[in-house]
Structures are given as structure tokens and as C-alpha cells.
Amino acid sequence: MSVDREQVLRAAGALLSRKATATMDEVARAAGIGRATLHRHFAGRDSLVRALEDFGLREFEAAIAAARLDEGSASDALRRLIAESEPCAGLLAFLITENQLFEGAEINEGWARIDDRVSALVQRGQEQGVFRIDLTAAWITEALYGLISSGAWSVQSGRVAAQDYQYMIAELLLGGVTRRSVEK
């Protein structure tokens, strides 16, 4: 029987996004394979997490591409990004909280590509006068990642209905970053 690496990564990501401390045995069970098979693909947890990082970044980059960030208003593009992020939100949440990914000089360049694209969208919104300029694009980008993570965790825990994911994130983020006219 051939093991589909992407299927194993999806199962591992789903489990680890709910239970970050899951053992390799638990990951193997979640993927429907034996521990030995899992270890043939991933020498250990670090190897698995690195593979999840690469996979998660590819998935989020695909979401960014599908969201067509350069089209339409910045607000509409941000709403599309939130919608497109939903399938990979749990994996992104796990990766964002894995501190080991951000230590040392070996940070995956995919994070920089993602940050550049999302920050450019925020900057475009600021230049259009739609988003607040007193908040940095980097801060708004990090807030988006945090809201995507929180949305994923809330849906996975059953505290929030899945159909509310997009609305809650968009309304909270856009409600906080939308520029208000100042009356004198």
C-alpha cells in the first residue's frame, strides 16, 4: 500500500492544530498508518513539523493566489483572503504557534513571501485611505494571522459555528482597521 504524503501531512496538521503536544504515535494513528511508516517519511517530530511548515506555506500561498489580492478594493481582497484561508486555517494556526520555526537563521523564506503579499495588501488599503494609517501594516498583518488562528481554534473546539468563521474575522479586523473620518 502506498502512503500519500500529502494525506499524512493533512492528518498530522489537523491533529497538531488541535493538540500541539500530540506524540508521533498519535500522529500515525490520526493518519491511519503505523508509527514505523510515519518514521520512514519523517525521521522525527522536527522533520514532521518542517514538512508541515512547507506544506502549510504552500497551502496559504495558494489561498493568497486564489484571493486575487491585487483586484478590487483592499477590503474586498481582504475578505477574499479570509475566505480562501479557511481550509488551511488550522494548519496555519499550528505553524504560527510553533516557536521553533522562528528560531535561528533557518526561517523558511515562504514566511517572508506571505508577509510581503499580505502587508502589500494592507499598505494598498492604507494608501487608498480605507485602512488606518496609525497602525503599521506589519501589525495589521500579524493581527490577521492571529484572527485566522483564533477562528480556526474556535471552530475546531465547537465554540463557533464554521459558517461564522469568515464573517467574524472580517468584521472584527475590518472594524478595527477601517479608517474613520475625523470630524472637527
C-alpha positions as CSV (number, residue, x, y, z in Angstrom):
1,M,0.0,0.0,0.0
2,S,1.3,3.4,-1.0
3,V,1.2,6.2,1.6
4,D,0.1,9.6,0.3
5,R,2.5,12.0,1.9
6,E,0.1,15.0,1.5
7,Q,-2.7,13.0,3.1
8,V,-0.4,12.2,6.1
9,L,0.5,15.9,6.3
10,R,-3.2,16.9,6.3
11,A,-4.0,14.4,9.0
12,A,-0.9,15.5,11.1
13,G,-1.8,19.1,10.6
14,A,-5.4,18.6,11.7
15,L,-4.3,16.7,14.8
16,L,-1.5,19.0,15.8
17,S,-3.6,22.1,15.2
18,R,-6.0,20.7,17.9
19,K,-3.4,19.1,20.1
20,A,0.1,20.6,19.6
21,T,1.7,18.1,22.0
22,A,0.5,15.0,20.2
23,T,3.0,12.2,20.1
24,M,4.3,10.7,16.9
25,D,2.2,7.6,17.8
26,E,-0.9,9.8,17.9
27,V,0.0,11.4,14.6
28,A,0.5,8.0,13.0
29,R,-2.9,6.8,14.3
30,A,-4.6,10.0,13.0
31,A,-3.0,9.4,9.6
32,G,-4.2,5.8,9.6
33,I,-0.7,4.4,9.3
34,G,1.8,2.7,11.6
35,R,4.5,4.5,13.6
36,A,7.2,2.8,11.5
37,T,5.6,4.1,8.3
38,L,5.4,7.6,9.7
39,H,9.1,7.4,10.7
40,R,10.1,6.3,7.2
41,H,8.6,9.6,5.9
42,F,9.6,11.8,8.8
43,A,12.6,11.0,11.0
44,G,11.1,12.7,14.0
45,R,8.9,15.5,15.2
46,D,11.2,18.2,13.9
47,S,11.2,16.7,10.4
48,L,7.4,16.4,10.5
49,V,7.0,20.0,11.7
50,R,9.4,21.2,9.0
51,A,7.4,19.3,6.3
52,L,4.2,20.7,7.8
53,E,5.7,24.2,7.6
54,D,6.5,23.7,3.9
55,F,3.1,22.2,3.2
56,G,1.2,24.9,5.2
57,L,3.1,27.7,3.5
58,R,2.3,26.2,0.1
59,E,-1.4,26.0,1.1
60,F,-1.5,29.5,2.4
61,E,0.3,30.8,-0.7
62,A,-2.3,29.1,-2.8
63,A,-5.0,30.8,-0.7
64,I,-3.3,34.2,-1.4
65,A,-3.2,33.5,-5.1
66,A,-6.9,32.4,-5.2
67,A,-7.8,35.6,-3.2
68,R,-6.5,37.8,-6.1
69,L,-5.2,40.4,-3.6
70,D,-4.4,42.9,-6.4
71,E,-8.0,43.0,-7.6
72,G,-10.8,45.3,-6.4
73,S,-10.8,47.2,-3.2
74,A,-8.4,46.3,-0.4
75,S,-11.4,45.5,1.9
76,D,-12.8,43.1,-0.7
77,A,-9.4,41.5,-1.3
78,L,-9.0,41.0,2.5
79,R,-12.4,39.4,2.7
80,R,-11.5,37.0,-0.2
81,L,-8.2,36.2,1.6
82,I,-10.1,35.3,4.8
83,A,-12.5,33.1,2.8
84,E,-9.6,31.3,1.0
85,S,-7.7,30.8,4.2
86,E,-10.4,28.8,5.8
87,P,-9.3,25.3,4.6
88,C,-5.7,25.8,5.8
89,A,-6.5,28.0,8.9
90,G,-5.9,25.2,11.4
91,L,-2.6,24.3,10.0
92,L,-1.6,28.0,9.8
93,A,-2.6,28.4,13.5
94,F,-0.4,25.4,14.5
95,L,2.6,26.8,12.5
96,I,2.2,30.3,13.9
97,T,2.4,28.9,17.4
98,E,5.4,26.6,16.8
99,N,8.1,28.8,18.1
100,Q,10.9,26.6,16.9
101,L,10.1,27.6,13.4
102,F,11.2,31.1,14.1
103,E,14.4,30.4,15.9
104,G,17.8,30.7,14.2
105,A,18.7,31.7,10.7
106,E,16.8,28.9,9.0
107,I,13.5,30.6,8.8
108,N,11.6,29.4,5.8
109,E,11.6,32.1,3.1
110,G,7.9,31.2,2.5
111,W,7.0,33.3,5.6
112,A,8.7,36.3,4.1
113,R,6.8,35.8,0.8
114,I,3.5,35.5,2.6
115,D,4.2,38.6,4.8
116,D,5.2,40.6,1.8
117,R,2.0,39.8,-0.1
118,V,-0.3,40.4,2.9
119,S,1.5,43.5,4.0
120,A,1.3,44.9,0.5
121,L,-2.4,44.4,0.6
122,V,-2.7,46.3,3.9
123,Q,-0.4,49.1,2.6
124,R,-2.6,49.4,-0.5
125,G,-5.6,49.7,1.8
126,Q,-3.8,52.4,3.7
127,E,-2.8,54.3,0.5
128,Q,-6.4,54.1,-0.7
129,G,-7.5,55.7,2.6
130,V,-9.5,52.7,3.6
131,F,-7.3,51.3,6.3
132,R,-6.0,53.1,9.3
133,I,-2.5,54.6,8.9
134,D,-1.8,54.9,12.6
135,L,-1.4,51.1,12.7
136,T,1.5,49.6,10.9
137,A,1.0,47.2,8.0
138,A,3.1,44.7,9.9
139,W,0.8,44.9,13.0
140,I,-2.4,44.6,10.9
141,T,-0.8,41.6,9.1
142,E,0.0,39.9,12.4
143,A,-3.5,40.7,13.7
144,L,-4.9,38.9,10.7
145,Y,-2.8,35.8,11.3
146,G,-4.0,35.9,15.0
147,L,-7.6,36.2,14.0
148,I,-7.3,33.4,11.4
149,S,-5.7,31.2,14.2
150,S,-8.4,32.1,16.7
151,G,-11.1,31.5,14.2
152,A,-9.7,28.1,13.4
153,W,-9.4,27.1,17.1
154,S,-12.9,28.4,17.9
155,V,-14.4,26.4,15.0
156,Q,-12.4,23.2,15.9
157,S,-13.4,23.4,19.5
158,G,-17.1,23.9,18.6
159,R,-17.3,27.2,20.3
160,V,-18.1,28.9,17.0
161,A,-20.1,27.7,14.0
162,A,-18.0,27.0,10.9
163,Q,-20.3,29.2,8.8
164,D,-19.4,32.2,11.0
165,Y,-15.6,31.9,10.5
166,Q,-15.3,34.4,7.6
167,Y,-17.8,36.9,9.0
168,M,-16.3,37.0,12.5
169,I,-12.7,37.6,11.3
170,A,-13.6,40.1,8.6
171,E,-15.9,42.1,10.8
172,L,-13.5,42.2,13.7
173,L,-10.4,43.0,11.7
174,L,-12.1,45.5,9.3
175,G,-14.0,47.1,12.1
176,G,-10.7,47.7,13.8
177,V,-8.6,48.8,10.9
178,T,-11.0,50.8,8.8
179,R,-10.2,54.4,8.8
180,R,-12.8,56.7,10.3
181,S,-13.3,60.2,9.1
182,V,-12.2,62.7,11.7
183,E,-14.8,65.4,12.5
184,K,-13.5,68.7,13.8
